Amino acid sequence: MSNTPMAANPLTRAVLEIDEYASTLGWDQPARLFALVDSASLRAQEPALADQLGLPEEAETAALTPVEQDEIPASQPLDEFLATIAWPDAVAGCALTVERLMLPPTAEAEVPIGLDDAGLARWVAEHPQRQEVRMTVAVLRDGSRDSALRLREKDSATEVLTGAGLVPGLAEALAATFED
């Protein structure tokens, strides 16, 4: 992706590439799951797939290629779906991009007591300080993690926030897909 900013390491580059891809699809999209595969291995073992993905002939030895997986079932909670996943050995890591509403930490004290999940979701959706955010979180088998956050109101590649610990709960859920 030509608009993807250069990043220091292959995992961050993969996260930013997925974020850029998701941004081309627009907002209000379903969650998307990606396998992260070693680019050089993919080129060697699956040349037709590598060509289809636009992978250069001389893939960087440390580069990761995101491969989008089948659609995540909308009827199943994300955590339940992730608990059903097991990756083959050829997959070096995985990533997920998902949109959510978030509130500033100061709003925590305002949450009405006794709301069920649906009530809480309604309350957050109606809160005047809510922010729509797209989170892209990736983990590798070795435990490495990275993530990117993009706010809808600041929808620009230059405004994407990256960091390993931005969405720890989702990173834990993705890491669990590699446990035996």
KOLDODREN-383110 format. One record per residue (C-alpha): x, y, z; residue in three letters. Coordinates in nm, 2 decimals. Layout:
BEGIN
<site <X; Y; Z>; 'ALA'>
...
***
This chain:
BEGIN
<site <0.00; 0.00; 0.00>; 'MET'>
<site <0.16; 0.32; -0.11>; 'SER'>
<site <0.01; 0.54; 0.15>; 'ASN'>
<site <0.13; 0.33; 0.44>; 'THR'>
<site <0.39; 0.51; 0.65>; 'PRO'>
<site <0.73; 0.35; 0.69>; 'MET'>
<site <0.75; 0.17; 1.02>; 'ALA'>
<site <1.04; 0.05; 1.23>; 'ALA'>
<site <0.95; -0.32; 1.23>; 'ASN'>
<site <0.76; -0.58; 1.02>; 'PRO'>
<site <0.47; -0.61; 1.27>; 'LEU'>
<site <0.41; -0.24; 1.29>; 'THR'>
<site <0.42; -0.22; 0.90>; 'ARG'>
<site <0.17; -0.50; 0.88>; 'ALA'>
<site <-0.06; -0.33; 1.13>; 'VAL'>
<site <-0.04; 0.00; 0.94>; 'LEU'>
<site <-0.10; -0.18; 0.61>; 'GLU'>
<site <-0.41; -0.34; 0.75>; 'ILE'>
<site <-0.53; -0.01; 0.89>; 'ASP'>
<site <-0.48; 0.16; 0.55>; 'GLU'>
<site <-0.66; -0.12; 0.38>; 'TYR'>
<site <-0.95; -0.09; 0.62>; 'ALA'>
<site <-0.96; 0.29; 0.57>; 'SER'>
<site <-1.01; 0.23; 0.19>; 'THR'>
<site <-1.33; 0.04; 0.28>; 'LEU'>
<site <-1.48; 0.32; 0.48>; 'GLY'>
<site <-1.64; 0.32; 0.82>; 'TRP'>
<site <-1.93; 0.10; 0.95>; 'ASP'>
<site <-1.75; -0.22; 0.84>; 'GLN'>
<site <-1.76; -0.56; 1.01>; 'PRO'>
<site <-1.46; -0.69; 1.20>; 'ALA'>
<site <-1.20; -0.84; 0.98>; 'ARG'>
<site <-0.95; -1.11; 1.07>; 'LEU'>
<site <-0.61; -1.16; 0.90>; 'PHE'>
<site <-0.34; -1.43; 0.91>; 'ALA'>
<site <0.01; -1.28; 0.91>; 'LEU'>
<site <0.25; -1.49; 0.71>; 'VAL'>
<site <0.62; -1.46; 0.65>; 'ASP'>
<site <0.64; -1.29; 0.31>; 'SER'>
<site <0.95; -1.48; 0.18>; 'ALA'>
<site <0.80; -1.82; 0.27>; 'SER'>
<site <0.47; -1.72; 0.11>; 'LEU'>
<site <0.66; -1.62; -0.21>; 'ARG'>
<site <0.85; -1.95; -0.21>; 'ALA'>
<site <0.57; -2.19; -0.12>; 'GLN'>
<site <0.26; -2.02; -0.28>; 'GLU'>
<site <0.39; -1.81; -0.58>; 'PRO'>
<site <0.04; -1.78; -0.73>; 'ALA'>
<site <-0.11; -1.65; -0.41>; 'LEU'>
<site <0.19; -1.42; -0.37>; 'ALA'>
<site <0.12; -1.28; -0.72>; 'ASP'>
<site <-0.25; -1.24; -0.64>; 'GLN'>
<site <-0.16; -1.05; -0.32>; 'LEU'>
<site <0.08; -0.82; -0.52>; 'GLY'>
<site <0.38; -0.95; -0.32>; 'LEU'>
<site <0.71; -0.84; -0.49>; 'PRO'>
<site <0.94; -1.11; -0.64>; 'GLU'>
<site <1.21; -1.02; -0.38>; 'GLU'>
<site <1.00; -1.02; -0.06>; 'ALA'>
<site <1.18; -0.88; 0.24>; 'GLU'>
<site <1.30; -1.16; 0.46>; 'THR'>
<site <1.15; -1.02; 0.77>; 'ALA'>
<site <0.83; -0.89; 0.61>; 'ALA'>
<site <0.48; -1.01; 0.71>; 'LEU'>
<site <0.20; -1.04; 0.46>; 'THR'>
<site <-0.16; -1.00; 0.59>; 'PRO'>
<site <-0.40; -1.25; 0.44>; 'VAL'>
<site <-0.77; -1.17; 0.50>; 'GLU'>
<site <-0.97; -1.46; 0.64>; 'GLN'>
<site <-1.33; -1.56; 0.59>; 'ASP'>
<site <-1.59; -1.31; 0.72>; 'GLU'>
<site <-1.64; -1.32; 1.10>; 'ILE'>
<site <-2.00; -1.43; 1.18>; 'PRO'>
<site <-2.20; -1.12; 1.29>; 'ALA'>
<site <-2.43; -1.34; 1.50>; 'SER'>
<site <-2.15; -1.46; 1.72>; 'GLN'>
<site <-1.98; -1.24; 1.99>; 'PRO'>
<site <-1.62; -1.17; 1.89>; 'LEU'>
<site <-1.46; -1.32; 2.20>; 'ASP'>
<site <-1.65; -1.65; 2.14>; 'GLU'>
<site <-1.55; -1.65; 1.77>; 'PHE'>
<site <-1.18; -1.60; 1.86>; 'LEU'>
<site <-1.19; -1.88; 2.10>; 'ALA'>
<site <-1.27; -2.12; 1.81>; 'THR'>
<site <-0.97; -2.03; 1.61>; 'ILE'>
<site <-0.65; -2.24; 1.57>; 'ALA'>
<site <-0.38; -2.14; 1.32>; 'TRP'>
<site <-0.16; -2.37; 1.11>; 'PRO'>
<site <0.21; -2.36; 1.18>; 'ASP'>
<site <0.27; -2.16; 0.86>; 'ALA'>
<site <0.09; -1.86; 1.02>; 'VAL'>
<site <0.34; -1.64; 1.21>; 'ALA'>
<site <0.07; -1.42; 1.36>; 'GLY'>
<site <-0.28; -1.28; 1.33>; 'CYS'>
<site <-0.45; -0.94; 1.33>; 'ALA'>
<site <-0.80; -0.81; 1.37>; 'LEU'>
<site <-0.95; -0.48; 1.27>; 'THR'>
<site <-1.27; -0.38; 1.45>; 'VAL'>
<site <-1.47; -0.06; 1.50>; 'GLU'>
<site <-1.60; 0.04; 1.84>; 'ARG'>
<site <-1.73; 0.33; 2.03>; 'LEU'>
<site <-1.52; 0.46; 2.32>; 'MET'>
<site <-1.56; 0.71; 2.59>; 'LEU'>
<site <-1.30; 0.92; 2.77>; 'PRO'>
<site <-1.19; 0.78; 3.11>; 'PRO'>
<site <-1.38; 1.07; 3.28>; 'THR'>
<site <-1.71; 0.92; 3.16>; 'ALA'>
<site <-1.66; 0.60; 3.37>; 'GLU'>
<site <-1.80; 0.78; 3.68>; 'ALA'>
<site <-2.12; 0.87; 3.49>; 'GLU'>
<site <-2.22; 0.51; 3.39>; 'VAL'>
<site <-2.56; 0.43; 3.53>; 'PRO'>
<site <-2.56; 0.14; 3.78>; 'ILE'>
<site <-2.75; -0.18; 3.68>; 'GLY'>
<site <-2.73; -0.16; 3.30>; 'LEU'>
<site <-2.72; -0.48; 3.11>; 'ASP'>
<site <-2.50; -0.51; 2.81>; 'ASP'>
<site <-2.76; -0.38; 2.57>; 'ALA'>
<site <-2.84; -0.09; 2.80>; 'GLY'>
<site <-2.47; 0.00; 2.84>; 'LEU'>
<site <-2.42; -0.01; 2.46>; 'ALA'>
<site <-2.72; 0.22; 2.41>; 'ARG'>
<site <-2.59; 0.46; 2.68>; 'TRP'>
<site <-2.24; 0.47; 2.52>; 'VAL'>
<site <-2.39; 0.52; 2.17>; 'ALA'>
<site <-2.59; 0.82; 2.30>; 'GLU'>
<site <-2.31; 0.98; 2.51>; 'HIS'>
<site <-2.21; 1.32; 2.38>; 'PRO'>
<site <-1.84; 1.24; 2.43>; 'GLN'>
<site <-1.83; 0.91; 2.24>; 'ARG'>
<site <-1.57; 0.86; 1.98>; 'GLN'>
<site <-1.58; 0.61; 1.69>; 'GLU'>
<site <-1.25; 0.42; 1.67>; 'VAL'>
<site <-1.11; 0.16; 1.44>; 'ARG'>
<site <-0.87; -0.07; 1.62>; 'MET'>
<site <-0.62; -0.29; 1.44>; 'THR'>
<site <-0.44; -0.53; 1.67>; 'VAL'>
<site <-0.18; -0.78; 1.57>; 'ALA'>
<site <0.01; -1.05; 1.76>; 'VAL'>
<site <0.29; -1.29; 1.66>; 'LEU'>
<site <0.35; -1.64; 1.79>; 'ARG'>
<site <0.65; -1.52; 1.98>; 'ASP'>
<site <0.43; -1.28; 2.19>; 'GLY'>
<site <0.51; -0.96; 2.00>; 'SER'>
<site <0.22; -0.72; 1.97>; 'ARG'>
<site <0.13; -0.40; 1.80>; 'ASP'>
<site <-0.18; -0.20; 1.73>; 'SER'>
<site <-0.31; 0.10; 1.55>; 'ALA'>
<site <-0.60; 0.33; 1.65>; 'LEU'>
<site <-0.78; 0.56; 1.40>; 'ARG'>
<site <-1.05; 0.80; 1.52>; 'LEU'>
<site <-1.34; 0.86; 1.28>; 'ARG'>
<site <-1.31; 1.23; 1.34>; 'GLU'>
<site <-0.94; 1.23; 1.26>; 'LYS'>
<site <-0.96; 0.99; 0.97>; 'ASP'>
<site <-0.61; 1.03; 0.83>; 'SER'>
<site <-0.30; 0.81; 0.81>; 'ALA'>
<site <-0.10; 1.08; 0.98>; 'THR'>
<site <-0.34; 1.07; 1.28>; 'GLU'>
<site <-0.31; 0.70; 1.34>; 'VAL'>
<site <-0.18; 0.62; 1.69>; 'LEU'>
<site <0.03; 0.30; 1.72>; 'THR'>
<site <0.17; 0.11; 2.01>; 'GLY'>
<site <0.20; -0.24; 2.15>; 'ALA'>
<site <-0.02; -0.18; 2.46>; 'GLY'>
<site <-0.31; 0.02; 2.32>; 'LEU'>
<site <-0.57; -0.26; 2.32>; 'VAL'>
<site <-0.44; -0.52; 2.57>; 'PRO'>
<site <-0.76; -0.72; 2.61>; 'GLY'>
<site <-0.80; -0.78; 2.23>; 'LEU'>
<site <-0.43; -0.86; 2.20>; 'ALA'>
<site <-0.47; -1.12; 2.48>; 'GLU'>
<site <-0.76; -1.27; 2.29>; 'ALA'>
<site <-0.57; -1.29; 1.97>; 'LEU'>
<site <-0.26; -1.44; 2.14>; 'ALA'>
<site <-0.48; -1.71; 2.29>; 'ALA'>
<site <-0.56; -1.83; 1.93>; 'THR'>
<site <-0.20; -1.96; 1.92>; 'PHE'>
<site <-0.22; -2.15; 2.25>; 'GLU'>
<site <-0.25; -2.53; 2.23>; 'ASP'>
***
